[in-house]
């Protein structure tokens, strides 16, 4: 599952953050990924998925913002940002396809 791969990469990447940020920004980024996993399970279990999928999309965008912030503060390299962004983009494409399918089902 792509979300699990993103979670593993996130843990590895945030472990490299400076010690002073491991309990602040790194912790918040990991919490955000855990929230994505929780919302994915919630979406899979619900019959009406529209609002849950929107919440999932919003959380992914918040995660992107935090990762960009980590890069801006120089807690990760450009290569790490690129790899992380690629993983988030792939998850985003999957969420987008899910939203599209849910719209089709409701029509």
N, CA, C and O atoms as a printed pandas DataFrame, in Angstrom:
     atom_number atom_name residue_name chain_id  residue_number  x_coord  y_coord  z_coord
0              1         N          UNK        A               1    0.852   -1.186    0.000
1              2        CA          UNK        A               1    0.000    0.000    0.000
2              3         C          UNK        A               1    0.894    1.246    0.000
3              4         O          UNK        A               1    1.857    1.337    0.761
4              5         N          UNK        A               2    0.560    2.181   -0.853
5              6        CA          UNK        A               2    1.383    3.386   -1.023
6              7         C          UNK        A               2    1.415    4.246    0.230
7              8         O          UNK        A               2    2.421    4.897    0.516
8              9         N          UNK        A               3    0.340    4.251    0.962
9             10        CA          UNK        A               3    0.291    5.052    2.186
10            11         C          UNK        A               3    1.241    4.488    3.241
11            12         O          UNK        A               3    1.852    5.246    3.995
12            13         N          UNK        A               4    1.365    3.188    3.295
13            14        CA          UNK        A               4    2.308    2.567    4.230
14            15         C          UNK        A               4    3.754    2.888    3.835
15            16         O          UNK        A               4    4.604    3.110    4.697
16            17         N          UNK        A               5    4.022    2.911    2.534
17            18        CA          UNK        A               5    5.359    3.290    2.058
18            19         C          UNK        A               5    5.657    4.741    2.425
19            20         O          UNK        A               5    6.770    5.067    2.838
20            21         N          UNK        A               6    4.661    5.607    2.273
21            22        CA          UNK        A               6    4.821    7.015    2.656
22            23         C          UNK        A               6    5.090    7.116    4.158
23            24         O          UNK        A               6    5.934    7.904    4.585
24            25         N          UNK        A               7    4.382    6.330    4.952
25            26        CA          UNK        A               7    4.577    6.327    6.401
26            27         C          UNK        A               7    5.998    5.894    6.754
27            28         O          UNK        A               7    6.643    6.517    7.597
28            29         N          UNK        A               8    6.483    4.848    6.126
29            30        CA          UNK        A               8    7.844    4.367    6.396
30            31         C          UNK        A               8    8.879    5.411    6.000
31            32         O          UNK        A               8    9.827    5.663    6.743
32            33         N          UNK        A               9    8.702    6.015    4.840
33            34        CA          UNK        A               9    9.653    7.036    4.391
34            35         C          UNK        A               9    9.615    8.244    5.327
35            36         O          UNK        A               9   10.652    8.830    5.637
36            37         N          UNK        A              10    8.424    8.607    5.771
37            38        CA          UNK        A              10    8.280    9.742    6.677
38            39         C          UNK        A              10    9.027    9.494    7.982
39            40         O          UNK        A              10    9.712   10.384    8.486
40            41         N          UNK        A              11    8.899    8.295    8.527
41            42        CA          UNK        A              11    9.614    7.984    9.768
42            43         C          UNK        A              11   11.124    8.057    9.563
43            44         O          UNK        A              11   11.848    8.576   10.412
44            45         N          UNK        A              12   11.590    7.541    8.442
45            46        CA          UNK        A              12   13.015    7.582    8.167
46            47         C          UNK        A              12   13.498    9.032    7.975
47            48         O          UNK        A              12   14.547    9.419    8.489
48            49         N          UNK        A              13   12.724    9.812    7.236
49            50        CA          UNK        A              13   13.113   11.188    6.942
50            51         C          UNK        A              13   13.080   12.060    8.204
51            52         O          UNK        A              13   13.983   12.869    8.419
52            53         N          UNK        A              14   12.058   11.902    9.027
53            54        CA          UNK        A              14   11.960   12.746   10.219
54            55         C          UNK        A              14   12.971   12.346   11.292
55            56         O          UNK        A              14   13.286   13.146   12.172
56            57         N          UNK        A              15   13.474   11.131   11.227
57            58        CA          UNK        A              15   14.517   10.716   12.181
58            59         C          UNK        A              15   15.807   11.495   11.949
59            60         O          UNK        A              15   16.651   11.583   12.841
60            61         N          UNK        A              16   15.962   12.063   10.747
61            62        CA          UNK        A              16   17.152   12.834   10.403
62            63         C          UNK        A              16   17.023   14.312   10.769
63            64         O          UNK        A              16   17.977   15.073   10.604
64            65         N          UNK        A              17   15.862   14.724   11.262
65            66        CA          UNK        A              17   15.668   16.116   11.649
66            67         C          UNK        A              17   16.572   16.433   12.840
67            68         O          UNK        A              17   16.981   15.526   13.565
68            69         N          UNK        A              18   16.884   17.710   13.046
69            70        CA          UNK        A              18   17.664   18.088   14.225
70            71         C          UNK        A              18   16.931   17.679   15.507
71            72         O          UNK        A              18   15.701   17.630   15.549
72            73         N          UNK        A              19   17.693   17.394   16.520
73            74        CA          UNK        A              19   17.120   16.919   17.778
74            75         C          UNK        A              19   16.071   17.886   18.332
75            76         O          UNK        A              19   15.068   17.459   18.903
76            77         N          UNK        A              20   16.303   19.166   18.163
77            78        CA          UNK        A              20   15.372   20.167   18.688
78            79         C          UNK        A              20   14.007   20.121   17.993
79            80         O          UNK        A              20   13.014   20.573   18.563
80            81         N          UNK        A              21   13.945   19.586   16.783
81            82        CA          UNK        A              21   12.694   19.550   16.024
82            83         C          UNK        A              21   12.017   18.186   16.023
83            84         O          UNK        A              21   10.908   18.054   15.504
84            85         N          UNK        A              22   12.650   17.185   16.585
85            86        CA          UNK        A              22   12.066   15.841   16.545
86            87         C          UNK        A              22   10.746   15.744   17.300
87            88         O          UNK        A              22    9.902   14.909   16.976
88            89         N          UNK        A              23   10.569   16.592   18.301
89            90        CA          UNK        A              23    9.342   16.528   19.082
90            91         C          UNK        A              23    8.372   17.637   18.713
91            92         O          UNK        A              23    7.345   17.821   19.366
92            93         N          UNK        A              24    8.702   18.366   17.675
93            94        CA          UNK        A              24    7.815   19.450   17.254
94            95         C          UNK        A              24    7.344   19.168   15.830
95            96         O          UNK        A              24    6.310   18.529   15.637
96            97         N          UNK        A              25    8.083   19.634   14.842
97            98        CA          UNK        A              25    7.670   19.479   13.453
98            99         C          UNK        A              25    7.683   18.017   13.013
99           100         O          UNK        A              25    6.752   17.574   12.340
100          101         N          UNK        A              26    8.704   17.271   13.375
101          102        CA          UNK        A              26    8.778   15.853   12.986
102          103         C          UNK        A              26    7.597   15.086   13.566
103          104         O          UNK        A              26    6.988   14.263   12.883
104          105         N          UNK        A              27    7.285   15.349   14.797
105          106        CA          UNK        A              27    6.155   14.685   15.447
106          107         C          UNK        A              27    4.838   15.053   14.769
107          108         O          UNK        A              27    3.970   14.201   14.584
108          109         N          UNK        A              28    4.696   16.304   14.406
109          110        CA          UNK        A              28    3.481   16.767   13.736
110          111         C          UNK        A              28    3.339   16.131   12.353
111          112         O          UNK        A              28    2.234   15.762   11.955
112          113         N          UNK        A              29    4.432   16.001   11.625
113          114        CA          UNK        A              29    4.398   15.362   10.306
114          115         C          UNK        A              29    3.995   13.893   10.441
115          116         O          UNK        A              29    3.165   13.400    9.677
116          117         N          UNK        A              30    4.578   13.205   11.405
117          118        CA          UNK        A              30    4.219   11.789   11.618
118          119         C          UNK        A              30    2.755   11.654   12.030
119          120         O          UNK        A              30    2.068   10.730   11.595
120          121         N          UNK        A              31    2.281   12.569   12.864
121          122        CA          UNK        A              31    0.873   12.552   13.273
122          123         C          UNK        A              31   -0.044   12.752   12.066
123          124         O          UNK        A              31   -1.102   12.131   11.963
124          125         N          UNK        A              32    0.379   13.625   11.161
125          126        CA          UNK        A              32   -0.409   13.900    9.963
126          127         C          UNK        A              32   -0.520   12.654    9.081
127          128         O          UNK        A              32   -1.589   12.362    8.546
128          129         N          UNK        A              33    0.576   11.931    8.933
129          130        CA          UNK        A              33    0.548   10.698    8.133
130          131         C          UNK        A              33   -0.360    9.664    8.803
131          132         O          UNK        A              33   -1.118    8.970    8.126
132          133         N          UNK        A              34   -0.283    9.562   10.121
133          134        CA          UNK        A              34   -1.170    8.640   10.843
134          135         C          UNK        A              34   -2.633    9.020   10.652
135          136         O          UNK        A              34   -3.498    8.150   10.552
136          137         N          UNK        A              35   -2.905   10.306   10.601
137          138        CA          UNK        A              35   -4.274   10.776   10.363
138          139         C          UNK        A              35   -4.726   10.389    8.954
139          140         O          UNK        A              35   -5.883   10.018    8.756
140          141         N          UNK        A              36   -3.828   10.473    7.985
141          142        CA          UNK        A              36   -4.162   10.040    6.620
142          143         C          UNK        A              36   -4.548    8.558    6.610
143          144         O          UNK        A              36   -5.519    8.169    5.962
144          145         N          UNK        A              37   -3.798    7.753    7.317
145          146        CA          UNK        A              37   -4.099    6.317    7.382
146          147         C          UNK        A              37   -5.466    6.103    8.032
147          148         O          UNK        A              37   -6.273    5.315    7.539
148          149         N          UNK        A              38   -5.723    6.799    9.129
149          150        CA          UNK        A              38   -7.000    6.676    9.831
150          151         C          UNK        A              38   -8.166    7.073    8.919
151          152         O          UNK        A              38   -9.185    6.384    8.869
152          153         N          UNK        A              39   -8.007    8.182    8.206
153          154        CA          UNK        A              39   -9.074    8.645    7.314
154          155         C          UNK        A              39   -9.277    7.693    6.135
155          156         O          UNK        A              39  -10.400    7.526    5.659
156          157         N          UNK        A              40   -8.212    7.079    5.670
157          158        CA          UNK        A              40   -8.329    6.112    4.574
158          159         C          UNK        A              40   -9.170    4.921    5.011
159          160         O          UNK        A              40  -10.032    4.452    4.268
160          161         N          UNK        A              41   -8.919    4.443    6.203
161          162        CA          UNK        A              41   -9.711    3.328    6.737
162          163         C          UNK        A              41  -11.168    3.757    6.891
163          164         O          UNK        A              41  -12.082    3.003    6.556
164          165         N          UNK        A              42  -11.377    4.961    7.395
165          166        CA          UNK        A              42  -12.736    5.483    7.571
166          167         C          UNK        A              42  -13.456    5.567    6.224
167          168         O          UNK        A              42  -14.626    5.199    6.124
168          169         N          UNK        A              43  -12.771    6.044    5.200
169          170        CA          UNK        A              43  -13.376    6.148    3.867
170          171         C          UNK        A              43  -13.730    4.773    3.308
171          172         O          UNK        A              43  -14.783    4.592    2.697
172          173         N          UNK        A              44  -12.851    3.820    3.522
173          174        CA          UNK        A              44  -13.085    2.474    3.004
174          175         C          UNK        A              44  -14.304    1.829    3.657
175          176         O          UNK        A              44  -14.991    1.025    3.027
176          177         N          UNK        A              45  -14.578    2.172    4.905
177          178        CA          UNK        A              45  -15.671    1.544    5.650
178          179         C          UNK        A              45  -17.018    2.247    5.467
179          180         O          UNK        A              45  -18.062    1.653    5.735
180          181         N          UNK        A              46  -17.009    3.475    5.024
181          182        CA          UNK        A              46  -18.257    4.233    4.907
182          183         C          UNK        A              46  -18.935    3.987    3.567
183          184         O          UNK        A              46  -18.294    3.736    2.547
184          185         N          UNK        A              47  -20.251    4.070    3.617
185          186        CA          UNK        A              47  -21.029    3.947    2.389
186          187         C          UNK        A              47  -21.021    5.279    1.636
187          188         O          UNK        A              47  -20.766    5.320    0.433
188          189         N          UNK        A              48  -21.304    6.369    2.360
189          190        CA          UNK        A              48  -21.244    7.708    1.770
190          191         C          UNK        A              48  -19.877    8.285    2.092
191          192         O          UNK        A              48  -19.585    8.596    3.247
192          193         N          UNK        A              49  -19.047    8.428    1.082
193          194        CA          UNK        A              49  -17.634    8.751    1.284
194          195         C          UNK        A              49  -17.271   10.210    1.021
195          196         O          UNK        A              49  -16.149   10.619    1.321
196          197         N          UNK        A              50  -18.175   10.996    0.476
197          198        CA          UNK        A              50  -17.830   12.319   -0.033
198          199         C          UNK        A              50  -17.093   13.197    0.975
199          200         O          UNK        A              50  -16.008   13.693    0.671
200          201         N          UNK        A              51  -17.646   13.397    2.149
201          202        CA          UNK        A              51  -17.000   14.292    3.121
202          203         C          UNK        A              51  -15.716   13.683    3.672
203          204         O          UNK        A              51  -14.746   14.396    3.926
204          205         N          UNK        A              52  -15.710   12.370    3.855
205          206        CA          UNK        A              52  -14.496   11.715    4.358
206          207         C          UNK        A              52  -13.361   11.830    3.344
207          208         O          UNK        A              52  -12.209   12.043    3.720
208          209         N          UNK        A              53  -13.685   11.689    2.066
209          210        CA          UNK        A              53  -12.658   11.831    1.032
210          211         C          UNK        A              53  -12.144   13.262    0.958
211          212         O          UNK        A              53  -10.956   13.485    0.727
212          213         N          UNK        A              54  -13.026   14.226    1.151
213          214        CA          UNK        A              54  -12.592   15.627    1.175
214          215         C          UNK        A              54  -11.666   15.875    2.355
215          216         O          UNK        A              54  -10.664   16.577    2.220
216          217         N          UNK        A              55  -11.992   15.303    3.510
217          218        CA          UNK        A              55  -11.119   15.425    4.688
218          219         C          UNK        A              55   -9.759   14.796    4.417
219          220         O          UNK        A              55   -8.729   15.342    4.813
220          221         N          UNK        A              56   -9.753   13.665    3.751
221          222        CA          UNK        A              56   -8.510   12.979    3.406
222          223         C          UNK        A              56   -7.654   13.851    2.488
223          224         O          UNK        A              56   -6.441   13.956    2.673
224          225         N          UNK        A              57   -8.285   14.466    1.511
225          226        CA          UNK        A              57   -7.580   15.348    0.578
226          227         C          UNK        A              57   -7.010   16.567    1.301
227          228         O          UNK        A              57   -5.896   16.999    1.008
228          229         N          UNK        A              58   -7.760   17.111    2.227
229          230        CA          UNK        A              58   -7.310   18.272    3.005
230          231         C          UNK        A              58   -6.106   17.905    3.864
231          232         O          UNK        A              58   -5.138   18.663    3.927
232          233         N          UNK        A              59   -6.156   16.756    4.521
233          234        CA          UNK        A              59   -5.042   16.319    5.373
234          235         C          UNK        A              59   -3.773   16.103    4.549
235          236         O          UNK        A              59   -2.673   16.411    5.008
236          237         N          UNK        A              60   -3.924   15.576    3.337
237          238        CA          UNK        A              60   -2.758   15.385    2.475
238          239         C          UNK        A              60   -2.143   16.740    2.123
239          240         O          UNK        A              60   -0.920   16.882    2.106
240          241         N          UNK        A              61   -2.978   17.719    1.847
241          242        CA          UNK        A              61   -2.462   19.051    1.520
242          243         C          UNK        A              61   -1.755   19.680    2.721
243          244         O          UNK        A              61   -0.745   20.364    2.554
244          245         N          UNK        A              62   -2.270   19.456    3.915
245          246        CA          UNK        A              62   -1.604   19.941    5.129
246          247         C          UNK        A              62   -0.241   19.274    5.296
247          248         O          UNK        A              62    0.731   19.923    5.683
248          249         N          UNK        A              63   -0.176   17.986    5.005
249          250        CA          UNK        A              63    1.092   17.266    5.073
250          251         C          UNK        A              63    2.091   17.864    4.089
251          252         O          UNK        A              63    3.259   18.055    4.428
252          253         N          UNK        A              64    1.640   18.159    2.880
253          254        CA          UNK        A              64    2.530   18.773    1.885
254          255         C          UNK        A              64    3.098   20.090    2.399
255          256         O          UNK        A              64    4.282   20.377    2.222
256          257         N          UNK        A              65    2.247   20.888    3.036
257          258        CA          UNK        A              65    2.697   22.179    3.588
258          259         C          UNK        A              65    3.776   21.981    4.651
259          260         O          UNK        A              65    4.771   22.706    4.675
260          261         N          UNK        A              66    3.578   21.009    5.521
261          262        CA          UNK        A              66    4.560   20.765    6.580
262          263         C          UNK        A              66    5.882   20.253    6.018
263          264         O          UNK        A              66    6.947   20.609    6.522
264          265         N          UNK        A              67    5.825   19.429    4.990
265          266        CA          UNK        A              67    7.056   18.921    4.378
266          267         C          UNK        A              67    7.805   20.069    3.696
267          268         O          UNK        A              67    9.031   20.148    3.776
268          269         N          UNK        A              68    7.070   20.954    3.029
269          270        CA          UNK        A              68    7.713   22.123    2.416
270          271         C          UNK        A              68    8.341   23.015    3.478
271          272         O          UNK        A              68    9.409   23.588    3.263
272          273         N          UNK        A              69    7.681   23.130    4.617
273          274        CA          UNK        A              69    8.222   23.918    5.722
274          275         C          UNK        A              69    9.525   23.294    6.221
275          276         O          UNK        A              69   10.493   24.007    6.485
276          277         N          UNK        A              70    9.552   21.969    6.350
277          278        CA          UNK        A              70   10.766   21.269    6.787
278          279         C          UNK        A              70   11.907   21.528    5.809
279          280         O          UNK        A              70   13.052   21.703    6.224
280          281         N          UNK        A              71   11.604   21.552    4.527
281          282        CA          UNK        A              71   12.636   21.830    3.522
282          283         C          UNK        A              71   13.101   23.285    3.627
283          284         O          UNK        A              71   14.298   23.565    3.563
284          285         N          UNK        A              72   12.154   24.202    3.787
285          286        CA          UNK        A              72   12.501   25.623    3.891
286          287         C          UNK        A              72   13.391   25.889    5.107
287          288         O          UNK        A              72   14.261   26.759    5.070
288          289         N          UNK        A              73   13.165   25.136    6.177
289          290        CA          UNK        A              73   13.985   25.290    7.381
290          291         C          UNK        A              73   15.273   24.465    7.304
291          292         O          UNK        A              73   16.046   24.402    8.260
292          293         N          UNK        A              74   15.484   23.838    6.151
293          294        CA          UNK        A              74   16.691   23.047    5.869
294          295         C          UNK        A              74   16.833   21.829    6.775
295          296         O          UNK        A              74   17.940   21.457    7.165
296          297         N          UNK        A              75   15.686   21.206    7.108
297          298        CA          UNK        A              75   15.711   19.970    7.890
298          299         C          UNK        A              75   15.822   18.751    6.983
299          300         O          UNK        A              75   16.090   17.644    7.450
300          301         N          UNK        A              76   15.615   18.959    5.678
301          302        CA          UNK        A              76   15.776   17.859    4.728
302          303         C          UNK        A              76   16.385   18.417    3.440
303          304         O          UNK        A              76   16.287   19.609    3.149
304          305         N          UNK        A              77   17.005   17.535    2.691
305          306        CA          UNK        A              77   17.684   17.933    1.456
306          307         C          UNK        A              77   16.680   18.039    0.299
307          308         O          UNK        A              77   15.527   17.626    0.421
308          309         N          UNK        A              78   17.137   18.592   -0.805
309          310        CA          UNK        A              78   16.291   18.719   -1.997
310          311         C          UNK        A              78   15.923   17.331   -2.530
311          312         O          UNK        A              78   14.800   17.115   -2.984
312          313         N          UNK        A              79   16.860   16.406   -2.473
313          314        CA          UNK        A              79   16.584   15.038   -2.943
314          315         C          UNK        A              79   15.511   14.381   -2.074
315          316         O          UNK        A              79   14.603   13.730   -2.588
316          317         N          UNK        A              80   15.620   14.554   -0.764
317          318        CA          UNK        A              80   14.624   13.977    0.152
318          319         C          UNK        A              80   13.262   14.612   -0.092
319          320         O          UNK        A              80   12.245   13.919   -0.087
320          321         N          UNK        A              81   13.233   15.937   -0.309
321          322        CA          UNK        A              81   11.973   16.622   -0.608
322          323         C          UNK        A              81   11.357   16.064   -1.887
323          324         O          UNK        A              81   10.149   15.835   -1.947
324          325         N          UNK        A              82   12.175   15.847   -2.900
325          326        CA          UNK        A              82   11.678   15.327   -4.177
326          327         C          UNK        A              82   11.083   13.928   -4.001
327          328         O          UNK        A              82   10.005   13.641   -4.521
328          329         N          UNK        A              83   11.776   13.069   -3.277
329          330        CA          UNK        A              83   11.291   11.712   -3.049
330          331         C          UNK        A              83    9.993   11.736   -2.246
331          332         O          UNK        A              83    9.037   11.030   -2.568
332          333         N          UNK        A              84    9.972   12.547   -1.208
333          334        CA          UNK        A              84    8.792   12.677   -0.355
334          335         C          UNK        A              84    7.616   13.208   -1.161
335          336         O          UNK        A              84    6.498   12.706   -1.046
336          337         N          UNK        A              85    7.873   14.222   -1.974
337          338        CA          UNK        A              85    6.821   14.833   -2.791
338          339         C          UNK        A              85    6.267   13.835   -3.794
339          340         O          UNK        A              85    5.058   13.777   -4.017
340          341         N          UNK        A              86    7.153   13.048   -4.399
341          342        CA          UNK        A              86    6.700   12.025   -5.342
342          343         C          UNK        A              86    5.750   11.040   -4.662
343          344         O          UNK        A              86    4.722   10.667   -5.229
344          345         N          UNK        A              87    6.096   10.624   -3.454
345          346        CA          UNK        A              87    5.246    9.685   -2.710
346          347         C          UNK        A              87    3.894   10.320   -2.377
347          348         O          UNK        A              87    2.850    9.681   -2.505
348          349         N          UNK        A              88    3.928   11.581   -1.950
349          350        CA          UNK        A              88    2.669   12.266   -1.630
350          351         C          UNK        A              88    1.826   12.497   -2.876
351          352         O          UNK        A              88    0.600   12.404   -2.818
352          353         N          UNK        A              89    2.471   12.796   -4.007
353          354        CA          UNK        A              89    1.742   12.987   -5.253
354          355         C          UNK        A              89    1.038   11.702   -5.686
355          356         O          UNK        A              89   -0.093   11.736   -6.171
356          357         N          UNK        A              90    1.710   10.586   -5.509
357          358        CA          UNK        A              90    1.114    9.305   -5.873
358          359         C          UNK        A              90   -0.116    9.019   -5.007
359          360         O          UNK        A              90   -1.146    8.574   -5.514
360          361         N          UNK        A              91   -0.008    9.274   -3.712
361          362        CA          UNK        A              91   -1.152    9.105   -2.815
362          363         C          UNK        A              91   -2.256   10.081   -3.227
363          364         O          UNK        A              91   -3.433    9.719   -3.223
364          365         N          UNK        A              92   -1.889   11.301   -3.579
365          366        CA          UNK        A              92   -2.863   12.300   -4.018
366          367         C          UNK        A              92   -3.608   11.883   -5.273
367          368         O          UNK        A              92   -4.812   12.111   -5.389
368          369         N          UNK        A              93   -2.895   11.270   -6.217
369          370        CA          UNK        A              93   -3.548   10.777   -7.436
370          371         C          UNK        A              93   -4.547    9.668   -7.105
371          372         O          UNK        A              93   -5.621    9.591   -7.703
372          373         N          UNK        A              94   -4.189    8.822   -6.160
373          374        CA          UNK        A              94   -5.090    7.745   -5.760
374          375         C          UNK        A              94   -6.339    8.310   -5.079
375          376         O          UNK        A              94   -7.450    7.836   -5.317
376          377         N          UNK        A              95   -6.150    9.317   -4.237
377          378        CA          UNK        A              95   -7.293    9.964   -3.579
378          379         C          UNK        A              95   -8.179   10.637   -4.628
379          380         O          UNK        A              95   -9.405   10.544   -4.560
380          381         N          UNK        A              96   -7.561   11.310   -5.592
381          382        CA          UNK        A              96   -8.318   11.966   -6.660
382          383         C          UNK        A              96   -9.152   10.981   -7.460
383          384         O          UNK        A              96  -10.303   11.261   -7.795
384          385         N          UNK        A              97   -8.573    9.833   -7.763
385          386        CA          UNK        A              97   -9.309    8.795   -8.501
386          387         C          UNK        A              97  -10.470    8.269   -7.654
387          388         O          UNK        A              97  -11.550    7.991   -8.175
388          389         N          UNK        A              98  -10.241    8.136   -6.362
389          390        CA          UNK        A              98  -11.280    7.659   -5.455
390          391         C          UNK        A              98  -12.429    8.665   -5.387
391          392         O          UNK        A              98  -13.599    8.282   -5.382
392          393         N          UNK        A              99  -12.086    9.955   -5.334
393          394        CA          UNK        A              99  -13.107   11.009   -5.309
394          395         C          UNK        A              99  -13.913   10.979   -6.601
395          396         O          UNK        A              99  -15.138   11.098   -6.579
396          397         N          UNK        A             100  -13.226   10.820   -7.716
397          398        CA          UNK        A             100  -13.891   10.773   -9.015
398          399         C          UNK        A             100  -14.847    9.587   -9.085
399          400         O          UNK        A             100  -15.975    9.718   -9.560
400          401         N          UNK        A             101  -14.393    8.427   -8.608
401          402        CA          UNK        A             101  -15.238    7.230   -8.612
402          403         C          UNK        A             101  -16.449    7.407   -7.694
403          404         O          UNK        A             101  -17.550    6.964   -8.023
404          405         N          UNK        A             102  -16.246    8.052   -6.546
405          406        CA          UNK        A             102  -17.349    8.288   -5.611
406          407         C          UNK        A             102  -18.380    9.234   -6.223
407          408         O          UNK        A             102  -19.582    9.065   -6.018
408          409         N          UNK        A             103  -17.914   10.212   -6.962
409          410        CA          UNK        A             103  -18.839   11.126   -7.639
410          411         C          UNK        A             103  -19.673   10.387   -8.675
411          412         O          UNK        A             103  -20.879   10.603   -8.796
412          413         N          UNK        A             104  -19.009    9.512   -9.419
413          414        CA          UNK        A             104  -19.686    8.734  -10.447
414          415         C          UNK        A             104  -20.753    7.826   -9.835
415          416         O          UNK        A             104  -21.844    7.674  -10.385
416          417         N          UNK        A             105  -20.425    7.231   -8.700
417          418        CA          UNK        A             105  -21.350    6.332   -8.018
418          419         C          UNK        A             105  -22.588    7.069   -7.508
419          420         O          UNK        A             105  -23.688    6.516   -7.498
420          421         N          UNK        A             106  -22.400    8.328   -7.083
421          422        CA          UNK        A             106  -23.510    9.082   -6.526
422          423         C          UNK        A             106  -24.415    9.674   -7.605
423          424         O          UNK        A             106  -25.535   10.093   -7.315
424          425         N          UNK        A             107  -23.944    9.708   -8.822
425          426        CA          UNK        A             107  -24.765   10.283   -9.929
426          427         C          UNK        A             107  -25.815    9.327  -10.413
427          428         O          UNK        A             107  -26.575    9.654  -11.325
